[in-house]
Amino acid sequence: MIIDAHHHLWDPADRPYPWMDDSVAPIRRRFDVDDLRAATTGTSVTRTIAVQAVHDAGETAWLLAQPAPVAGVVGWVDLTAPDVAERVASVSTGPGGERLVGIRHQAQDEPDPGWLARPEVVRGVRAVARAGLVFDLLVRAREHDAALALADAVPEASFVLDHAGKPSIDTGDPSWPDRMRDVAARPNVACKVSGLLTEAGADWRERPVARYARAVVEHFGPERSLFGSDWPVSTLAADYAEVLHTTSDALADLSPTERDAVLRGTAERIYLAGASTQT
């Protein structure tokens, strides 16, 4: 059994997705649970975590209404709102709120690289932690220092670094190992082995994608590493089965227990220990 700890569902006809420019034209359409089920057919994926893709509370409400295999949702609230704790509580106790497992803000799109370290954001993430929710970090090298500052400021929170910190695999990223060591030194941060094929670019088969995936596990250990497909963004590089196969091959030298942790156990412990599945 495999848990996909990072994928998306969306319908651009329902709400705008500002990042969906012509460079991602093939995925600028509706992707729903039927598409997800079709993509995962023939794999061992049985449960998934749907992750927000726009700063819109309406999208979070829509994700919480999705049926299996979606087992948990990483949604969005305005972290800077004075009543952020009440907003988190409202989502958690609203329709489908029992499956809200985390909150994310697309910090990589903020003009200010230090956005995550702002006092009002730190306050918001403390409210997320008090609600028992994970906070997903979507950051690149530019936002790295702010992400570290946030993790240090809220040690009681559980953080998950998305897409291995988005290394520039296509051009080489000499600072990435040091960034991973910095993040892995924080025991309250786990890391997703996700999004690496698209970070590697169109020629990803000629890039050391497997080495990056394996390095995540080396830095964080299997107990803090978890698989995510980043579907349907990943379809810009490969189909679902190939993403899963590439990740699985990169983990081939792990023990069965370690592989199970990355492909299922870590996600189950971090995200799904208290979530209930909707059918």
Short mmCIF file of the C-alpha atoms (twelve columns), coordinates in Angstrom:
data_MODEL
# 
_entry.id   MODEL 
# 
loop_
_atom_site.group_PDB 
_atom_site.id 
_atom_site.type_symbol 
_atom_site.label_atom_id 
_atom_site.label_alt_id 
_atom_site.label_comp_id 
_atom_site.label_asym_id 
_atom_site.label_seq_id 
_atom_site.Cartn_x 
_atom_site.Cartn_y 
_atom_site.Cartn_z 
_atom_site.pdbx_PDB_model_num 
ATOM 1   C CA . MET A 1   0.000   0.000  0.000   1 
ATOM 2   C CA . ILE A 2   1.255   3.466  -0.930  1 
ATOM 3   C CA . ILE A 3   0.074   6.889  0.249   1 
ATOM 4   C CA . ASP A 4   0.582   9.731  -2.208  1 
ATOM 5   C CA . ALA A 5   1.292   12.610 0.166   1 
ATOM 6   C CA . HIS A 6   1.138   15.378 -2.426  1 
ATOM 7   C CA . HIS A 7   -1.154  15.880 -5.388  1 
ATOM 8   C CA . HIS A 8   -3.624  18.475 -6.587  1 
ATOM 9   C CA . LEU A 9   -7.170  18.703 -7.879  1 
ATOM 10  C CA . TRP A 10  -8.522  21.850 -9.524  1 
ATOM 11  C CA . ASP A 11  -10.920 23.417 -11.956 1 
ATOM 12  C CA . PRO A 12  -9.743  26.727 -13.464 1 
ATOM 13  C CA . ALA A 13  -13.342 27.377 -14.510 1 
ATOM 14  C CA . ASP A 14  -14.291 27.671 -10.830 1 
ATOM 15  C CA . ARG A 15  -11.581 30.121 -9.739  1 
ATOM 16  C CA . PRO A 16  -8.449  31.722 -11.204 1 
ATOM 17  C CA . TYR A 17  -5.048  30.116 -10.675 1 
ATOM 18  C CA . PRO A 18  -2.617  32.987 -11.296 1 
ATOM 19  C CA . TRP A 19  0.384   30.696 -11.782 1 
ATOM 20  C CA . MET A 20  -1.289  28.807 -14.650 1 
ATOM 21  C CA . ASP A 21  0.327   30.673 -17.533 1 
ATOM 22  C CA . ASP A 22  1.030   29.345 -21.026 1 
ATOM 23  C CA . SER A 23  4.038   27.393 -19.765 1 
ATOM 24  C CA . VAL A 24  1.643   24.939 -18.094 1 
ATOM 25  C CA . ALA A 25  -1.057  25.010 -20.767 1 
ATOM 26  C CA . PRO A 26  -1.438  21.182 -20.884 1 
ATOM 27  C CA . ILE A 27  -2.636  21.121 -17.256 1 
ATOM 28  C CA . ARG A 28  -4.766  24.269 -17.414 1 
ATOM 29  C CA . ARG A 29  -7.992  22.273 -17.235 1 
ATOM 30  C CA . ARG A 30  -10.149 20.475 -14.690 1 
ATOM 31  C CA . PHE A 31  -8.544  17.582 -12.823 1 
ATOM 32  C CA . ASP A 32  -10.930 15.778 -10.483 1 
ATOM 33  C CA . VAL A 33  -11.084 12.534 -8.527  1 
ATOM 34  C CA . ASP A 34  -12.115 10.561 -11.598 1 
ATOM 35  C CA . ASP A 35  -8.907  11.691 -13.288 1 
ATOM 36  C CA . LEU A 36  -6.946  10.801 -10.155 1 
ATOM 37  C CA . ARG A 37  -8.452  7.327  -10.006 1 
ATOM 38  C CA . ALA A 38  -7.612  6.775  -13.659 1 
ATOM 39  C CA . ALA A 39  -4.040  7.957  -13.116 1 
ATOM 40  C CA . THR A 40  -3.461  5.655  -10.132 1 
ATOM 41  C CA . THR A 41  -5.067  2.570  -11.716 1 
ATOM 42  C CA . GLY A 42  -2.600  -0.275 -11.757 1 
ATOM 43  C CA . THR A 43  -0.485  1.203  -8.935  1 
ATOM 44  C CA . SER A 44  -0.437  0.389  -5.221  1 
ATOM 45  C CA . VAL A 45  -1.635  3.876  -4.273  1 
ATOM 46  C CA . THR A 46  -4.688  3.532  -2.027  1 
ATOM 47  C CA . ARG A 47  -4.865  6.888  -0.218  1 
ATOM 48  C CA . THR A 48  -3.812  10.413 -1.097  1 
ATOM 49  C CA . ILE A 49  -3.307  13.897 0.326   1 
ATOM 50  C CA . ALA A 50  -4.795  16.686 -1.805  1 
ATOM 51  C CA . VAL A 51  -2.856  19.948 -1.491  1 
ATOM 52  C CA . GLN A 52  -4.086  23.488 -2.118  1 
ATOM 53  C CA . ALA A 53  -2.901  25.227 -5.287  1 
ATOM 54  C CA . VAL A 54  -4.308  28.732 -4.835  1 
ATOM 55  C CA . HIS A 55  -4.882  31.161 -1.964  1 
ATOM 56  C CA . ASP A 56  -8.630  30.638 -1.921  1 
ATOM 57  C CA . ALA A 57  -10.737 29.292 0.949   1 
ATOM 58  C CA . GLY A 58  -13.291 28.113 -1.605  1 
ATOM 59  C CA . GLU A 59  -10.793 25.699 -3.117  1 
ATOM 60  C CA . THR A 60  -10.110 24.236 0.324   1 
ATOM 61  C CA . ALA A 61  -13.843 23.678 0.887   1 
ATOM 62  C CA . TRP A 62  -14.053 21.935 -2.502  1 
ATOM 63  C CA . LEU A 63  -11.071 19.696 -1.726  1 
ATOM 64  C CA . LEU A 64  -12.584 18.684 1.615   1 
ATOM 65  C CA . ALA A 65  -15.664 17.449 -0.234  1 
ATOM 66  C CA . GLN A 66  -13.712 15.080 -2.502  1 
ATOM 67  C CA . PRO A 67  -14.220 11.323 -2.101  1 
ATOM 68  C CA . ALA A 68  -11.673 8.490  -1.864  1 
ATOM 69  C CA . PRO A 69  -8.867  8.004  -2.548  1 
ATOM 70  C CA . VAL A 70  -8.476  11.499 -1.042  1 
ATOM 71  C CA . ALA A 71  -7.930  10.838 2.659   1 
ATOM 72  C CA . GLY A 72  -6.616  14.215 3.790   1 
ATOM 73  C CA . VAL A 73  -6.389  17.805 2.633   1 
ATOM 74  C CA . VAL A 74  -3.667  20.411 3.070   1 
ATOM 75  C CA . GLY A 75  -5.756  23.550 2.669   1 
ATOM 76  C CA . TRP A 76  -5.340  27.296 2.941   1 
ATOM 77  C CA . VAL A 77  -6.311  30.047 5.371   1 
ATOM 78  C CA . ASP A 78  -5.123  33.624 5.555   1 
ATOM 79  C CA . LEU A 79  -2.289  33.287 8.068   1 
ATOM 80  C CA . THR A 80  -2.039  37.049 8.485   1 
ATOM 81  C CA . ALA A 81  -5.680  37.539 9.477   1 
ATOM 82  C CA . PRO A 82  -6.180  38.776 13.073  1 
ATOM 83  C CA . ASP A 83  -8.759  36.020 13.574  1 
ATOM 84  C CA . VAL A 84  -6.645  33.259 12.023  1 
ATOM 85  C CA . ALA A 85  -7.326  30.843 14.910  1 
ATOM 86  C CA . GLU A 86  -11.056 31.237 14.411  1 
ATOM 87  C CA . ARG A 87  -10.671 30.713 10.660  1 
ATOM 88  C CA . VAL A 88  -8.726  27.509 11.172  1 
ATOM 89  C CA . ALA A 89  -11.340 26.299 13.649  1 
ATOM 90  C CA . SER A 90  -14.142 27.149 11.219  1 
ATOM 91  C CA . VAL A 91  -12.589 25.037 8.471   1 
ATOM 92  C CA . SER A 92  -11.764 22.198 10.864  1 
ATOM 93  C CA . THR A 93  -15.311 22.007 12.200  1 
ATOM 94  C CA . GLY A 94  -17.070 22.695 8.903   1 
ATOM 95  C CA . PRO A 95  -18.127 20.203 6.220   1 
ATOM 96  C CA . GLY A 96  -15.356 17.682 5.665   1 
ATOM 97  C CA . GLY A 97  -13.191 19.443 8.245   1 
ATOM 98  C CA . GLU A 98  -12.271 16.188 9.955   1 
ATOM 99  C CA . ARG A 99  -10.062 15.506 6.921   1 
ATOM 100 C CA . LEU A 100 -8.176  18.808 7.133   1 
ATOM 101 C CA . VAL A 101 -4.639  17.675 7.955   1 
ATOM 102 C CA . GLY A 102 -2.575  20.738 7.164   1 
ATOM 103 C CA . ILE A 103 -2.283  24.287 5.877   1 
ATOM 104 C CA . ARG A 104 -0.070  25.669 3.117   1 
ATOM 105 C CA . HIS A 105 0.710   29.087 1.706   1 
ATOM 106 C CA . GLN A 106 2.601   29.423 -1.582  1 
ATOM 107 C CA . ALA A 107 5.430   31.442 -0.075  1 
ATOM 108 C CA . GLN A 108 7.493   31.016 -3.235  1 
ATOM 109 C CA . ASP A 109 5.050   33.380 -4.976  1 
ATOM 110 C CA . GLU A 110 5.289   36.149 -2.384  1 
ATOM 111 C CA . PRO A 111 7.323   39.210 -3.501  1 
ATOM 112 C CA . ASP A 112 9.011   39.291 -0.100  1 
ATOM 113 C CA . PRO A 113 11.453  36.369 0.288   1 
ATOM 114 C CA . GLY A 114 11.192  36.818 4.050   1 
ATOM 115 C CA . TRP A 115 7.401   36.510 4.125   1 
ATOM 116 C CA . LEU A 116 7.388   33.325 6.204   1 
ATOM 117 C CA . ALA A 117 9.377   35.009 8.965   1 
ATOM 118 C CA . ARG A 118 7.036   37.983 9.348   1 
ATOM 119 C CA . PRO A 119 5.595   38.245 12.878  1 
ATOM 120 C CA . GLU A 120 1.995   37.995 11.676  1 
ATOM 121 C CA . VAL A 121 2.805   34.820 9.709   1 
ATOM 122 C CA . VAL A 122 4.604   33.259 12.671  1 
ATOM 123 C CA . ARG A 123 1.509   34.046 14.748  1 
ATOM 124 C CA . GLY A 124 -0.679  32.367 12.137  1 
ATOM 125 C CA . VAL A 125 1.456   29.235 12.019  1 
ATOM 126 C CA . ARG A 126 1.314   29.017 15.811  1 
ATOM 127 C CA . ALA A 127 -2.473  28.910 15.476  1 
ATOM 128 C CA . VAL A 128 -2.127  26.124 12.894  1 
ATOM 129 C CA . ALA A 129 0.082   24.169 15.289  1 
ATOM 130 C CA . ARG A 130 -2.351  24.648 18.192  1 
ATOM 131 C CA . ALA A 131 -5.077  23.174 16.004  1 
ATOM 132 C CA . GLY A 132 -2.963  20.037 15.558  1 
ATOM 133 C CA . LEU A 133 -2.360  20.662 11.859  1 
ATOM 134 C CA . VAL A 134 0.802   20.337 9.793   1 
ATOM 135 C CA . PHE A 135 2.239   23.330 7.939   1 
ATOM 136 C CA . ASP A 136 3.597   22.637 4.453   1 
ATOM 137 C CA . LEU A 137 6.557   24.727 3.289   1 
ATOM 138 C CA . LEU A 138 6.576   25.560 -0.420  1 
ATOM 139 C CA . VAL A 139 9.908   27.325 -0.797  1 
ATOM 140 C CA . ARG A 140 12.882  27.599 -3.088  1 
ATOM 141 C CA . ALA A 141 16.434  28.709 -2.282  1 
ATOM 142 C CA . ARG A 142 15.196  32.324 -2.134  1 
ATOM 143 C CA . GLU A 143 12.869  31.621 0.808   1 
ATOM 144 C CA . HIS A 144 15.150  29.140 2.583   1 
ATOM 145 C CA . ASP A 145 16.307  31.409 5.410   1 
ATOM 146 C CA . ALA A 146 12.773  32.534 6.206   1 
ATOM 147 C CA . ALA A 147 11.574  28.917 6.309   1 
ATOM 148 C CA . LEU A 148 14.318  28.052 8.800   1 
ATOM 149 C CA . ALA A 149 13.429  31.079 10.908  1 
ATOM 150 C CA . LEU A 150 9.784   29.988 10.972  1 
ATOM 151 C CA . ALA A 151 10.633  26.397 11.940  1 
ATOM 152 C CA . ASP A 152 12.803  27.714 14.776  1 
ATOM 153 C CA . ALA A 153 10.188  30.238 15.916  1 
ATOM 154 C CA . VAL A 154 7.436   27.582 16.158  1 
ATOM 155 C CA . PRO A 155 9.230   24.453 17.416  1 
ATOM 156 C CA . GLU A 156 5.938   22.935 18.522  1 
ATOM 157 C CA . ALA A 157 4.702   22.844 14.908  1 
ATOM 158 C CA . SER A 158 5.072   19.953 12.493  1 
ATOM 159 C CA . PHE A 159 6.430   21.153 9.142   1 
ATOM 160 C CA . VAL A 160 6.744   19.343 5.823   1 
ATOM 161 C CA . LEU A 161 9.076   20.683 3.142   1 
ATOM 162 C CA . ASP A 162 7.455   20.254 -0.263  1 
ATOM 163 C CA . HIS A 163 9.356   19.050 -3.326  1 
ATOM 164 C CA . ALA A 164 12.681  18.713 -1.487  1 
ATOM 165 C CA . GLY A 165 13.017  22.485 -1.390  1 
ATOM 166 C CA . LYS A 166 12.724  22.696 -5.197  1 
ATOM 167 C CA . PRO A 167 16.328  22.100 -6.264  1 
ATOM 168 C CA . SER A 168 17.360  23.412 -9.680  1 
ATOM 169 C CA . ILE A 169 18.208  19.971 -11.031 1 
ATOM 170 C CA . ASP A 170 18.118  21.131 -14.648 1 
ATOM 171 C CA . THR A 171 20.937  23.641 -14.167 1 
ATOM 172 C CA . GLY A 172 22.666  22.150 -11.148 1 
ATOM 173 C CA . ASP A 173 22.194  23.434 -7.609  1 
ATOM 174 C CA . PRO A 174 25.431  23.464 -5.589  1 
ATOM 175 C CA . SER A 175 23.781  25.045 -2.548  1 
ATOM 176 C CA . TRP A 176 21.065  22.384 -2.280  1 
ATOM 177 C CA . PRO A 177 22.959  19.855 -0.091  1 
ATOM 178 C CA . ASP A 178 23.713  22.586 2.439   1 
ATOM 179 C CA . ARG A 179 20.078  23.713 2.401   1 
ATOM 180 C CA . MET A 180 18.933  20.162 3.042   1 
ATOM 181 C CA . ARG A 181 21.353  19.806 5.928   1 
ATOM 182 C CA . ASP A 182 20.021  23.056 7.400   1 
ATOM 183 C CA . VAL A 183 16.410  21.896 7.207   1 
ATOM 184 C CA . ALA A 184 17.069  18.321 8.298   1 
ATOM 185 C CA . ALA A 185 18.773  19.661 11.433  1 
ATOM 186 C CA . ARG A 186 15.310  20.833 12.554  1 
ATOM 187 C CA . PRO A 187 13.610  17.747 14.041  1 
ATOM 188 C CA . ASN A 188 10.165  19.275 13.498  1 
ATOM 189 C CA . VAL A 189 10.571  19.241 9.690   1 
ATOM 190 C CA . ALA A 190 9.960   16.315 7.331   1 
ATOM 191 C CA . CYS A 191 10.551  16.365 3.571   1 
ATOM 192 C CA . LYS A 192 8.599   15.219 0.539   1 
ATOM 193 C CA . VAL A 193 10.304  13.245 -2.193  1 
ATOM 194 C CA . SER A 194 8.139   14.964 -4.776  1 
ATOM 195 C CA . GLY A 195 8.217   17.295 -7.754  1 
ATOM 196 C CA . LEU A 196 11.730  16.279 -8.781  1 
ATOM 197 C CA . LEU A 197 10.982  15.283 -12.369 1 
ATOM 198 C CA . THR A 198 9.501   18.664 -13.207 1 
ATOM 199 C CA . GLU A 199 12.348  20.449 -11.405 1 
ATOM 200 C CA . ALA A 200 14.749  18.499 -13.618 1 
ATOM 201 C CA . GLY A 201 13.085  19.802 -16.792 1 
ATOM 202 C CA . ALA A 202 12.180  18.237 -20.116 1 
ATOM 203 C CA . ASP A 203 15.401  16.187 -20.178 1 
ATOM 204 C CA . TRP A 204 14.818  14.756 -16.708 1 
ATOM 205 C CA . ARG A 205 15.795  11.234 -17.833 1 
ATOM 206 C CA . GLU A 206 19.298  12.565 -18.440 1 
ATOM 207 C CA . ARG A 207 19.463  14.287 -15.048 1 
ATOM 208 C CA . PRO A 208 20.380  12.761 -11.657 1 
ATOM 209 C CA . VAL A 209 16.811  12.743 -10.357 1 
ATOM 210 C CA . ALA A 210 17.298  9.481  -8.457  1 
ATOM 211 C CA . ARG A 211 20.340  10.887 -6.690  1 
ATOM 212 C CA . TYR A 212 18.319  13.846 -5.429  1 
ATOM 213 C CA . ALA A 213 15.518  11.561 -4.242  1 
ATOM 214 C CA . ARG A 214 17.950  9.307  -2.424  1 
ATOM 215 C CA . ALA A 215 19.725  12.318 -0.896  1 
ATOM 216 C CA . VAL A 216 16.465  13.445 0.732   1 
ATOM 217 C CA . VAL A 217 16.245  10.133 2.565   1 
ATOM 218 C CA . GLU A 218 19.905  10.305 3.517   1 
ATOM 219 C CA . HIS A 219 19.444  13.754 5.051   1 
ATOM 220 C CA . PHE A 220 16.074  13.251 6.759   1 
ATOM 221 C CA . GLY A 221 15.969  9.505  7.303   1 
ATOM 222 C CA . PRO A 222 13.040  7.346  6.152   1 
ATOM 223 C CA . GLU A 223 11.016  8.348  9.208   1 
ATOM 224 C CA . ARG A 224 10.966  11.978 8.010   1 
ATOM 225 C CA . SER A 225 10.753  11.355 4.246   1 
ATOM 226 C CA . LEU A 226 7.529   10.814 2.317   1 
ATOM 227 C CA . PHE A 227 6.526   10.232 -1.293  1 
ATOM 228 C CA . GLY A 228 4.383   12.642 -3.268  1 
ATOM 229 C CA . SER A 229 3.542   12.494 -6.967  1 
ATOM 230 C CA . ASP A 230 2.834   16.215 -7.468  1 
ATOM 231 C CA . TRP A 231 0.215   15.047 -9.976  1 
ATOM 232 C CA . PRO A 232 -1.034  16.581 -12.271 1 
ATOM 233 C CA . VAL A 233 1.885   19.055 -12.388 1 
ATOM 234 C CA . SER A 234 4.090   15.979 -12.797 1 
ATOM 235 C CA . THR A 235 2.346   15.112 -16.067 1 
ATOM 236 C CA . LEU A 236 4.333   17.925 -17.656 1 
ATOM 237 C CA . ALA A 237 7.266   15.498 -17.364 1 
ATOM 238 C CA . ALA A 238 5.844   11.969 -17.144 1 
ATOM 239 C CA . ASP A 239 2.704   9.988  -16.393 1 
ATOM 240 C CA . TYR A 240 1.764   8.950  -12.859 1 
ATOM 241 C CA . ALA A 241 3.130   5.413  -13.115 1 
ATOM 242 C CA . GLU A 242 6.524   6.620  -14.318 1 
ATOM 243 C CA . VAL A 243 6.805   9.144  -11.485 1 
ATOM 244 C CA . LEU A 244 6.053   6.399  -8.966  1 
ATOM 245 C CA . HIS A 245 8.386   3.933  -10.689 1 
ATOM 246 C CA . THR A 246 11.242  6.449  -10.788 1 
ATOM 247 C CA . THR A 247 10.856  7.226  -7.087  1 
ATOM 248 C CA . SER A 248 10.587  3.563  -6.151  1 
ATOM 249 C CA . ASP A 249 13.737  2.728  -8.132  1 
ATOM 250 C CA . ALA A 250 15.614  5.520  -6.332  1 
ATOM 251 C CA . LEU A 251 14.738  3.846  -3.011  1 
ATOM 252 C CA . ALA A 252 15.712  0.340  -4.130  1 
ATOM 253 C CA . ASP A 253 18.645  0.025  -1.727  1 
ATOM 254 C CA . LEU A 254 16.523  0.776  1.345   1 
ATOM 255 C CA . SER A 255 15.300  -2.026 3.555   1 
ATOM 256 C CA . PRO A 256 11.647  -3.056 3.161   1 
ATOM 257 C CA . THR A 257 10.831  -1.272 6.428   1 
ATOM 258 C CA . GLU A 258 12.550  1.916  5.287   1 
ATOM 259 C CA . ARG A 259 10.857  1.841  1.881   1 
ATOM 260 C CA . ASP A 260 7.485   1.365  3.547   1 
ATOM 261 C CA . ALA A 261 8.144   4.399  5.723   1 
ATOM 262 C CA . VAL A 262 8.829   6.650  2.714   1 
ATOM 263 C CA . LEU A 263 5.983   5.263  0.607   1 
ATOM 264 C CA . ARG A 264 3.365   4.969  3.342   1 
ATOM 265 C CA . GLY A 265 4.278   5.079  7.019   1 
ATOM 266 C CA . THR A 266 5.636   8.617  7.340   1 
ATOM 267 C CA . ALA A 267 2.649   10.145 5.549   1 
ATOM 268 C CA . GLU A 268 0.260   8.082  7.642   1 
ATOM 269 C CA . ARG A 269 1.895   9.208  10.880  1 
ATOM 270 C CA . ILE A 270 2.301   12.884 9.977   1 
ATOM 271 C CA . TYR A 271 -0.917  13.522 8.120   1 
ATOM 272 C CA . LEU A 272 -3.478  10.782 8.709   1 
ATOM 273 C CA . ALA A 273 -3.199  9.671  12.322  1 
ATOM 274 C CA . GLY A 274 -6.341  11.591 13.196  1 
ATOM 275 C CA . ALA A 275 -8.089  11.924 9.828   1 
ATOM 276 C CA . SER A 276 -11.154 9.984  8.713   1 
ATOM 277 C CA . THR A 277 -11.636 8.841  5.131   1 
ATOM 278 C CA . GLN A 278 -14.681 9.853  3.078   1 
ATOM 279 C CA . THR A 279 -16.020 7.404  0.493   1 
# 
